[in-house]
Amino acid sequence: MKKDIHPKNYRLVAFRDVSNGFTFITRSTAPSKETIEIDGVTYPLVKIEISNTSHPFFTGKMKLIDTAGRVDRFVSKYKKYQKKKEEEK
């Protein structure tokens, strides 16, 4: 194995799923500007959009998460093609 390829600044970090509020603590090097206090201990906080508690594969429920407007952009981009297809019928 190669030496000195892994970071040495691992620390305990709290990750929070913003879709359902689930928070878990694990070791990470992820940068964070926010902190959170859990059981009297302050941890750096990293917000994530999806975790195993909200992902459709693990929950068995299909749920549309559109935090960046991707669905709206897709619909507006292909709306003209949809109209053209309907006119041809």
OpenMM code with the backbone's topology and positions (N, CA, C; nanometers):
from openmm import Vec3, app, unit

residues = "MET LYS LYS ASP ILE HIS PRO LYS ASN TYR ARG LEU VAL ALA PHE ARG ASP VAL SER ASN GLY PHE THR PHE ILE THR ARG SER THR ALA PRO SER LYS GLU THR ILE GLU ILE ASP GLY VAL THR TYR PRO LEU VAL LYS ILE GLU ILE SER ASN THR SER HIS PRO PHE PHE THR GLY LYS MET LYS LEU ILE ASP THR ALA GLY ARG VAL ASP ARG PHE VAL SER LYS TYR LYS LYS TYR GLN LYS LYS LYS GLU GLU GLU LYS".split()
positions = [
    Vec3(0.0832, -0.1188, 0.0000),
    Vec3(0.0000, 0.0000, 0.0000),
    Vec3(0.0871, 0.1243, 0.0000),
    Vec3(0.0361, 0.2292, -0.0624),
    Vec3(0.1087, 0.3557, -0.0633),
    Vec3(0.0986, 0.4218, 0.0734),
    Vec3(0.2046, 0.4870, 0.1128),
    Vec3(0.2056, 0.5554, 0.2413),
    Vec3(0.1591, 0.6993, 0.2235),
    Vec3(0.1008, 0.7534, 0.3280),
    Vec3(0.0607, 0.8938, 0.3366),
    Vec3(-0.0375, 0.9381, 0.2281),
    Vec3(-0.1294, 0.8498, 0.1860),
    Vec3(-0.2299, 0.8919, 0.0883),
    Vec3(-0.3639, 0.9236, 0.1559),
    Vec3(-0.3820, 0.8827, 0.2793),
    Vec3(-0.5075, 0.9077, 0.3504),
    Vec3(-0.4938, 1.0316, 0.4382),
    Vec3(-0.6014, 1.1115, 0.4490),
    Vec3(-0.5942, 1.2309, 0.5336),
    Vec3(-0.5779, 1.1934, 0.6802),
    Vec3(-0.5158, 1.2813, 0.7548),
    Vec3(-0.4907, 1.2540, 0.8964),
    Vec3(-0.5805, 1.3363, 0.9887),
    Vec3(-0.6668, 1.4198, 0.9323),
    Vec3(-0.7466, 1.5080, 1.0157),
    Vec3(-0.8911, 1.4592, 1.0334),
    Vec3(-0.9107, 1.3294, 1.0527),
    Vec3(-1.0438, 1.2760, 1.0804),
    Vec3(-1.0912, 1.3264, 1.2156),
    Vec3(-1.2208, 1.3576, 1.2247),
    Vec3(-1.2809, 1.4009, 1.3507),
    Vec3(-1.4268, 1.3574, 1.3485),
    Vec3(-1.4925, 1.3601, 1.4633),
    Vec3(-1.6339, 1.3269, 1.4689),
    Vec3(-1.7140, 1.4420, 1.4106),
    Vec3(-1.8054, 1.4101, 1.3188),
    Vec3(-1.8878, 1.5097, 1.2506),
    Vec3(-2.0324, 1.4619, 1.2540),
    Vec3(-2.1265, 1.5548, 1.2754),
    Vec3(-2.2691, 1.5238, 1.2719),
    Vec3(-2.3216, 1.5532, 1.1320),
    Vec3(-2.3888, 1.4551, 1.0717),
    Vec3(-2.4524, 1.4718, 0.9417),
    Vec3(-2.6029, 1.4763, 0.9635),
    Vec3(-2.6714, 1.5756, 0.9051),
    Vec3(-2.8166, 1.5880, 0.9201),
    Vec3(-2.8825, 1.5809, 0.7831),
    Vec3(-2.9791, 1.4896, 0.7709),
    Vec3(-3.0602, 1.4766, 0.6499),
    Vec3(-3.1650, 1.5876, 0.6533),
    Vec3(-3.1573, 1.6831, 0.5608),
    Vec3(-3.2477, 1.7981, 0.5641),
    Vec3(-3.3901, 1.7622, 0.5230),
    Vec3(-3.4110, 1.6474, 0.4594),
    Vec3(-3.5459, 1.6102, 0.4182),
    Vec3(-3.6297, 1.5554, 0.5340),
    Vec3(-3.5651, 1.4960, 0.6352),
    Vec3(-3.6434, 1.4417, 0.7464),
    Vec3(-3.5837, 1.4729, 0.8847),
    Vec3(-3.4707, 1.5410, 0.8908),
    Vec3(-3.4129, 1.5807, 1.0191),
    Vec3(-3.3308, 1.4741, 1.0894),
    Vec3(-3.3115, 1.3577, 1.0284),
    Vec3(-3.2324, 1.2507, 1.0894),
    Vec3(-3.0861, 1.2939, 1.1001),
    Vec3(-3.0269, 1.2761, 1.2175),
    Vec3(-2.8884, 1.3158, 1.2408),
    Vec3(-2.8081, 1.1946, 1.2877),
    Vec3(-2.6892, 1.1786, 1.2309),
    Vec3(-2.6005, 1.0722, 1.2766),
    Vec3(-2.4589, 1.1266, 1.2864),
    Vec3(-2.3794, 1.0636, 1.3696),
    Vec3(-2.2425, 1.1081, 1.3952),
    Vec3(-2.1463, 1.0008, 1.3451),
    Vec3(-2.0448, 1.0449, 1.2722),
    Vec3(-1.9423, 0.9533, 1.2224),
    Vec3(-1.8122, 1.0304, 1.2045),
    Vec3(-1.7051, 0.9592, 1.1814),
    Vec3(-1.5757, 1.0243, 1.1586),
    Vec3(-1.5675, 1.0691, 1.0134),
    Vec3(-1.5185, 1.1917, 0.9915),
    Vec3(-1.5106, 1.2463, 0.8573),
    Vec3(-1.4092, 1.3599, 0.8524),
    Vec3(-1.3701, 1.3948, 0.7300),
    Vec3(-1.2850, 1.5119, 0.7079),
    Vec3(-1.3632, 1.6217, 0.6380),
    Vec3(-1.4946, 1.6047, 0.6236),
    Vec3(-1.5785, 1.7016, 0.5517),
    Vec3(-1.5735, 1.8380, 0.6203),
    Vec3(-1.5526, 1.9454, 0.5417),
    Vec3(-1.5474, 2.0795, 0.6019),
    Vec3(-1.6869, 2.1274, 0.6415),
    Vec3(-1.6945, 2.2090, 0.7457),
    Vec3(-1.8226, 2.2593, 0.7923),
    Vec3(-1.8048, 2.3936, 0.8609),
    Vec3(-1.8997, 2.4849, 0.8375),
    Vec3(-1.8985, 2.6146, 0.9044),
    Vec3(-1.9973, 2.6176, 1.0200),
    Vec3(-2.0907, 2.5221, 1.0226),
    Vec3(-2.1928, 2.5167, 1.1268),
    Vec3(-2.1572, 2.4119, 1.2310),
    Vec3(-2.2144, 2.4286, 1.3512),
    Vec3(-2.1958, 2.3304, 1.4578),
    Vec3(-2.3320, 2.2957, 1.5161),
    Vec3(-2.3361, 2.1832, 1.5861),
    Vec3(-2.4571, 2.1384, 1.6524),
    Vec3(-2.4165, 2.0745, 1.7847),
    Vec3(-2.5016, 2.0897, 1.8849),
    Vec3(-2.4738, 2.0291, 2.0152),
    Vec3(-2.5649, 1.9089, 2.0340),
    Vec3(-2.5036, 1.7944, 2.0595),
    Vec3(-2.5766, 1.6704, 2.0825),
    Vec3(-2.5257, 1.6102, 2.2124),
    Vec3(-2.6153, 1.5904, 2.3079),
    Vec3(-2.5816, 1.5335, 2.4390),
    Vec3(-2.4685, 1.6108, 2.5066),
    Vec3(-2.4699, 1.7430, 2.4927),
    Vec3(-2.3710, 1.8269, 2.5583),
    Vec3(-2.2371, 1.8365, 2.4878),
    Vec3(-2.2242, 1.7745, 2.3734),
    Vec3(-2.0995, 1.7781, 2.2972),
    Vec3(-2.1246, 1.8536, 2.1668),
    Vec3(-2.0351, 1.9445, 2.1297),
    Vec3(-2.0487, 2.0220, 2.0074),
    Vec3(-1.9728, 1.9538, 1.8938),
    Vec3(-2.0442, 1.9336, 1.7814),
    Vec3(-1.9873, 1.8694, 1.6632),
    Vec3(-2.0004, 1.9629, 1.5425),
    Vec3(-1.9093, 1.9543, 1.4463),
    Vec3(-1.9315, 2.0241, 1.3190),
    Vec3(-2.0538, 1.9620, 1.2507),
    Vec3(-2.1363, 2.0433, 1.1846),
    Vec3(-2.2592, 1.9948, 1.1211),
    Vec3(-2.2469, 2.0032, 0.9698),
    Vec3(-2.2750, 1.8905, 0.9025),
    Vec3(-2.2783, 1.8850, 0.7570),
    Vec3(-2.4202, 1.8457, 0.7183),
    Vec3(-2.4855, 1.9289, 0.6363),
    Vec3(-2.6214, 1.9005, 0.5926),
    Vec3(-2.6170, 1.8253, 0.4606),
    Vec3(-2.6958, 1.7163, 0.4540),
    Vec3(-2.7023, 1.6352, 0.3339),
    Vec3(-2.8469, 1.6297, 0.2857),
    Vec3(-2.8662, 1.6125, 0.1561),
    Vec3(-3.0006, 1.6127, 0.0997),
    Vec3(-3.0703, 1.4779, 0.1111),
    Vec3(-2.9932, 1.3709, 0.1151),
    Vec3(-3.0545, 1.2387, 0.1196),
    Vec3(-2.9637, 1.1432, 0.1970),
    Vec3(-3.0253, 1.0550, 0.2739),
    Vec3(-2.9499, 0.9544, 0.3496),
    Vec3(-3.0249, 0.8224, 0.3401),
    Vec3(-2.9787, 0.7228, 0.4123),
    Vec3(-3.0462, 0.5936, 0.4076),
    Vec3(-3.1872, 0.5999, 0.4663),
    Vec3(-3.2184, 0.7021, 0.5471),
    Vec3(-3.3526, 0.7137, 0.6049),
    Vec3(-3.4512, 0.7824, 0.5110),
    Vec3(-3.4032, 0.8414, 0.4017),
    Vec3(-3.4937, 0.9077, 0.3086),
    Vec3(-3.4783, 0.8604, 0.1646),
    Vec3(-3.3816, 0.7742, 0.1368),
    Vec3(-3.3594, 0.7263, 0.0002),
    Vec3(-3.4654, 0.6224, -0.0366),
    Vec3(-3.5263, 0.6338, -0.1553),
    Vec3(-3.6320, 0.5402, -0.1951),
    Vec3(-3.5891, 0.3938, -0.1947),
    Vec3(-3.4643, 0.3646, -0.2230),
    Vec3(-3.4183, 0.2253, -0.2226),
    Vec3(-3.4316, 0.1637, -0.0840),
    Vec3(-3.3989, 0.2394, 0.0201),
    Vec3(-3.4025, 0.1870, 0.1563),
    Vec3(-3.5405, 0.1979, 0.2196),
    Vec3(-3.6194, 0.2984, 0.1814),
    Vec3(-3.7505, 0.3183, 0.2432),
    Vec3(-3.8613, 0.2446, 0.1704),
    Vec3(-3.8405, 0.2144, 0.0418),
    Vec3(-3.9444, 0.1480, -0.0360),
    Vec3(-4.0512, 0.2440, -0.0843),
    Vec3(-4.0355, 0.3719, -0.0607),
    Vec3(-4.1330, 0.4725, -0.1017),
    Vec3(-4.0680, 0.5637, -0.2047),
    Vec3(-4.1395, 0.5877, -0.3124),
    Vec3(-4.0904, 0.6808, -0.4134),
    Vec3(-4.1287, 0.8217, -0.3699),
    Vec3(-4.0314, 0.9084, -0.3646),
    Vec3(-4.0545, 1.0451, -0.3224),
    Vec3(-3.9702, 1.1350, -0.4113),
    Vec3(-4.0315, 1.2385, -0.4651),
    Vec3(-3.9605, 1.3297, -0.5532),
    Vec3(-3.8931, 1.4377, -0.4701),
    Vec3(-3.7617, 1.4443, -0.4781),
    Vec3(-3.6852, 1.5478, -0.4089),
    Vec3(-3.6244, 1.6363, -0.5156),
    Vec3(-3.6676, 1.7598, -0.5213),
    Vec3(-3.6210, 1.8520, -0.6243),
    Vec3(-3.5702, 1.9782, -0.5565),
    Vec3(-3.4481, 1.9737, -0.5087),
    Vec3(-3.3938, 2.0886, -0.4373),
    Vec3(-3.3280, 2.1882, -0.5303),
    Vec3(-3.2950, 2.1473, -0.6508),
    Vec3(-3.2240, 2.2369, -0.7414),
    Vec3(-3.3089, 2.2796, -0.8601),
    Vec3(-3.4375, 2.2457, -0.8625),
    Vec3(-3.5239, 2.2841, -0.9728),
    Vec3(-3.5006, 2.2043, -1.0998),
    Vec3(-3.4434, 2.0863, -1.0872),
    Vec3(-3.4105, 2.0063, -1.2050),
    Vec3(-3.5358, 1.9625, -1.2799),
    Vec3(-3.6409, 1.9279, -1.2063),
    Vec3(-3.7633, 1.8832, -1.2710),
    Vec3(-3.8256, 1.9978, -1.3497),
    Vec3(-3.8297, 2.1167, -1.2915),
    Vec3(-3.8856, 2.2330, -1.3607),
    Vec3(-3.8077, 2.2650, -1.4870),
    Vec3(-3.6765, 2.2575, -1.4804),
    Vec3(-3.5945, 2.2841, -1.5988),
    Vec3(-3.6208, 2.1806, -1.7076),
    Vec3(-3.6350, 2.0541, -1.6682),
    Vec3(-3.6623, 1.9477, -1.7647),
    Vec3(-3.7968, 1.9704, -1.8326),
    Vec3(-3.8990, 2.0005, -1.7539),
    Vec3(-4.0326, 2.0218, -1.8088),
    Vec3(-4.0341, 2.1402, -1.9044),
    Vec3(-3.9720, 2.2510, -1.8657),
    Vec3(-3.9727, 2.3681, -1.9529),
    Vec3(-3.8908, 2.3442, -2.0793),
    Vec3(-3.7826, 2.2679, -2.0689),
    Vec3(-3.6962, 2.2422, -2.1837),
    Vec3(-3.7673, 2.1572, -2.2887),
    Vec3(-3.8445, 2.0599, -2.2458),
    Vec3(-3.9067, 1.9674, -2.3389),
    Vec3(-4.0542, 1.9961, -2.3634),
    Vec3(-4.1038, 2.1077, -2.3132),
    Vec3(-4.2434, 2.1435, -2.3345),
    Vec3(-4.2720, 2.1661, -2.4824),
    Vec3(-4.1790, 2.2321, -2.5536),
    Vec3(-4.2024, 2.2594, -2.6960),
    Vec3(-4.2072, 2.1303, -2.7773),
    Vec3(-4.1282, 2.0300, -2.7408),
    Vec3(-4.1322, 1.9022, -2.8104),
    Vec3(-4.2636, 1.8292, -2.7845),
    Vec3(-4.3144, 1.8432, -2.6651),
    Vec3(-4.4404, 1.7796, -2.6293),
    Vec3(-4.5551, 1.8432, -2.7089),
    Vec3(-4.5549, 1.9764, -2.7224),
    Vec3(-4.6584, 2.0454, -2.7998),
    Vec3(-4.6523, 2.0035, -2.9458),
    Vec3(-4.5314, 1.9949, -3.0002),
    Vec3(-4.5130, 1.9564, -3.1413),
    Vec3(-4.5664, 1.8149, -3.1652),
    Vec3(-4.5423, 1.7257, -3.0721),
    Vec3(-4.5870, 1.5880, -3.0831),
    Vec3(-4.7402, 1.5801, -3.0789),
    Vec3(-4.8030, 1.6633, -2.9937),
    Vec3(-4.9476, 1.6643, -2.9829),
    Vec3(-5.0115, 1.7215, -3.1081),
    Vec3(-4.9473, 1.8199, -3.1722),
    Vec3(-5.0005, 1.8798, -3.2949),
    Vec3(-4.9976, 1.7825, -3.4107),
    Vec3(-4.8997, 1.6929, -3.4131),
    Vec3(-4.8874, 1.5959, -3.5198),
    Vec3(-4.9978, 1.4904, -3.5149),
    Vec3(-5.0552, 1.4697, -3.3998),
    Vec3(-5.1592, 1.3648, -3.3840),
    Vec3(-5.2903, 1.4062, -3.4399),
] * unit.nanometer
topology = app.Topology()
chain = topology.addChain("A")
for resn in residues:
    res = topology.addResidue(resn, chain)
    for name in ("N", "CA", "C"):
        topology.addAtom(name, app.Element.getBySymbol(name[0]), res)
